[in-house]
Amino acid sequence: MASTLYQIITAANLKIGGDPISSLDEEEQQARVYAGIWKPVLDRCLDAAPWKFATRTLELTRLVGNPADPRWKHRFTLPADYRRTRFMMNSAGARLLADTYISEGHEVFSNYSRLILKYGRTYGEADIGSLPSSFVQYFICSLAYEAAEPLSAESSVKQSCARDTQLAFNDAAVIDGWSQPGSSQPESTWRRVRGG
């Protein structure tokens, strides 16, 4: 299974009928297309579902000093690998309403003295090797789908990639444990994944 960004991009390019890419730093069209789309496609794939492998829970570190805004008593820093909030909890584990805290930049402000964050983490090029193989297959199919239009003259290639992406998404969801075998995501989720 592909475990580096280069291997993933090569697999995606082969899926649309292209040749292996010798380097991501090349000036040829294939390398330029993939260099421009891999990170946004990966982020969309991560946002497509509540992936267990990409979800973390931790108590936020409270910062010294009062927030500039007098509405809030405490300020916290978000973790370095933070991508998006799933939900915030107080120290008793109760989910907080959105108006009981606010995020600005890499900080969170609240009147609670302790905050627990359940969040989706980000992945960079160095983290690609730690992605589960079922998710990697979904990512490969998603990359192929996005690259099919600028790199392939055949519309049937993009349609085939769309089907492969949906199947890979369903497989990854079942393996990750948040979806049941045979179930499918609602069409609205799938449109969001495709960027439509």
C-alpha positions as CSV (number, residue, x, y, z in Angstrom):
1,M,0.0,0.0,0.0
2,A,1.2,3.5,-0.8
3,S,2.7,5.1,2.3
4,T,4.5,8.3,1.0
5,L,3.0,11.2,-0.7
6,Y,5.0,10.4,-3.9
7,Q,3.6,6.8,-3.9
8,I,0.0,8.1,-3.3
9,I,0.2,10.6,-6.1
10,T,1.8,8.0,-8.5
11,A,-1.0,5.5,-7.6
12,A,-3.6,8.3,-8.3
13,N,-2.0,9.1,-11.6
14,L,-1.9,5.5,-12.7
15,K,-5.6,5.2,-11.8
16,I,-6.4,7.8,-14.5
17,G,-4.2,6.2,-17.1
18,G,-1.1,8.3,-16.6
19,D,2.5,7.4,-16.2
20,P,4.4,7.2,-12.9
21,I,5.6,10.7,-11.8
22,S,9.4,10.7,-11.3
23,S,9.3,13.7,-8.9
24,L,6.8,16.1,-7.4
25,D,9.2,18.9,-8.1
26,E,9.1,18.4,-11.9
27,E,7.9,21.1,-14.2
28,E,5.6,18.8,-16.2
29,Q,1.8,19.3,-16.0
30,Q,1.1,16.1,-13.9
31,A,3.5,17.1,-11.1
32,R,2.2,20.7,-11.1
33,V,-1.5,19.5,-10.9
34,Y,-0.9,17.1,-8.0
35,A,1.4,19.5,-6.1
36,G,-1.5,22.0,-6.2
37,I,-4.3,19.7,-5.2
38,W,-3.0,17.0,-2.7
39,K,-3.3,19.1,0.5
40,P,-6.8,20.5,-0.2
41,V,-8.0,17.0,-1.3
42,L,-6.5,15.4,1.9
43,D,-8.2,18.1,4.0
44,R,-11.6,17.4,2.3
45,C,-11.1,13.7,2.9
46,L,-10.4,14.3,6.5
47,D,-13.4,16.6,6.8
48,A,-15.7,14.1,5.1
49,A,-16.3,12.0,8.2
50,P,-15.6,11.7,11.9
51,W,-12.6,9.5,11.3
52,K,-11.6,7.8,14.6
53,F,-8.0,7.6,13.6
54,A,-7.9,11.4,13.1
55,T,-9.8,12.4,16.2
56,R,-8.1,13.4,19.5
57,T,-9.4,14.4,22.9
58,L,-7.3,16.4,25.3
59,E,-7.5,19.0,28.0
60,L,-6.5,22.4,26.7
61,T,-3.5,24.2,28.2
62,R,-4.6,27.3,30.0
63,L,-2.5,30.4,29.2
64,V,-1.2,32.9,31.8
65,G,-2.9,36.3,31.7
66,N,-6.4,37.5,31.2
67,P,-8.0,37.7,27.8
68,A,-8.3,41.2,26.3
69,D,-12.1,40.8,25.9
70,P,-13.7,41.2,29.4
71,R,-16.5,38.8,28.5
72,W,-14.0,35.9,29.1
73,K,-12.0,34.9,32.2
74,H,-9.7,32.3,30.8
75,R,-7.7,31.7,27.6
76,F,-6.3,28.4,26.3
77,T,-4.1,27.3,23.4
78,L,-5.1,24.9,20.8
79,P,-2.8,21.8,20.1
80,A,-0.3,22.1,17.2
81,D,-2.0,19.4,15.2
82,Y,-5.5,21.0,15.5
83,R,-7.6,21.1,12.3
84,R,-11.2,21.5,13.5
85,T,-13.4,21.2,16.5
86,R,-15.7,18.2,16.9
87,F,-16.9,19.5,20.3
88,M,-15.8,21.2,23.5
89,M,-16.5,19.8,27.0
90,N,-16.2,21.1,30.5
91,S,-14.1,19.3,33.2
92,A,-17.2,17.1,34.0
93,G,-17.3,15.9,30.4
94,A,-20.5,17.7,29.5
95,R,-20.6,19.2,26.0
96,L,-20.5,22.9,25.9
97,L,-22.8,25.2,23.9
98,A,-21.1,27.2,21.2
99,D,-21.7,30.5,23.1
100,T,-19.7,29.4,26.1
101,Y,-16.4,29.6,24.4
102,I,-14.9,31.3,21.3
103,S,-11.9,30.4,19.1
104,E,-9.7,33.1,17.7
105,G,-6.6,32.1,15.8
106,H,-4.8,29.5,17.8
107,E,-6.5,30.4,21.1
108,V,-9.8,29.6,22.8
109,F,-11.5,31.9,25.3
110,S,-14.1,30.8,27.9
111,N,-15.3,31.4,31.5
112,Y,-14.6,27.7,32.3
113,S,-11.3,27.2,34.0
114,R,-10.8,23.8,32.3
115,L,-11.7,22.9,28.8
116,I,-11.6,19.5,27.1
117,L,-11.4,19.5,23.3
118,K,-12.4,16.7,20.9
119,Y,-10.9,17.6,17.6
120,G,-10.0,16.5,14.2
121,R,-6.2,16.6,13.6
122,T,-4.4,17.8,10.6
123,Y,-1.9,15.7,8.6
124,G,1.0,17.1,6.6
125,E,3.3,15.4,4.2
126,A,5.5,14.0,7.0
127,D,2.4,12.3,8.6
128,I,1.1,10.5,5.4
129,G,2.8,7.3,6.4
130,S,0.7,7.1,9.6
131,L,-2.7,7.1,7.7
132,P,-4.6,3.8,7.8
133,S,-4.4,1.9,4.5
134,S,-8.2,2.1,3.9
135,F,-8.1,5.9,4.2
136,V,-5.1,6.0,1.9
137,Q,-7.1,4.2,-0.7
138,Y,-9.9,6.7,-0.3
139,F,-7.4,9.6,-0.6
140,I,-5.8,8.0,-3.8
141,C,-9.3,7.7,-5.4
142,S,-10.1,11.3,-4.4
143,L,-6.9,12.6,-5.9
144,A,-7.5,10.7,-9.1
145,Y,-11.0,12.1,-9.3
146,E,-9.8,15.7,-8.8
147,A,-6.9,15.2,-11.3
148,A,-9.0,13.4,-13.9
149,E,-10.4,16.6,-15.4
150,P,-7.2,18.5,-16.0
151,L,-5.1,15.4,-16.9
152,S,-7.5,13.1,-18.8
153,A,-9.4,13.8,-21.9
154,E,-12.0,11.1,-21.3
155,S,-15.1,11.9,-19.2
156,S,-15.5,8.2,-18.4
157,V,-12.3,8.3,-16.4
158,K,-13.7,10.9,-14.0
159,Q,-16.9,9.0,-13.7
160,S,-15.0,5.8,-12.9
161,C,-13.0,7.7,-10.3
162,A,-16.2,9.0,-8.7
163,R,-17.5,5.5,-8.3
164,D,-14.1,4.2,-7.0
165,T,-14.0,7.2,-4.5
166,Q,-17.5,6.4,-3.1
167,L,-16.6,2.7,-2.7
168,A,-13.3,3.5,-1.1
169,F,-15.0,6.0,1.2
170,N,-17.6,3.4,2.3
171,D,-14.8,0.8,2.9
172,A,-12.7,3.2,5.0
173,A,-15.8,4.2,7.0
174,V,-16.6,0.6,7.9
175,I,-13.0,-0.2,8.7
176,D,-12.6,3.0,10.8
177,G,-15.7,1.8,12.8
178,W,-18.1,4.7,12.5
179,S,-20.2,3.2,9.7
180,Q,-22.0,-0.2,9.4
181,P,-21.2,-2.5,6.5
182,G,-23.7,-2.0,3.6
183,S,-24.6,1.5,4.7
184,S,-23.8,4.5,2.6
185,Q,-23.3,8.2,3.4
186,P,-26.1,10.6,2.5
187,E,-25.7,12.2,-0.9
188,S,-25.2,15.6,0.7
189,T,-22.1,14.3,2.5
190,W,-20.8,12.9,-0.8
191,R,-21.4,16.1,-2.7
192,R,-19.4,18.0,0.1
193,V,-16.5,15.5,-0.3
194,R,-16.4,16.0,-4.1
195,G,-16.5,19.8,-3.6
196,G,-20.0,20.1,-5.2
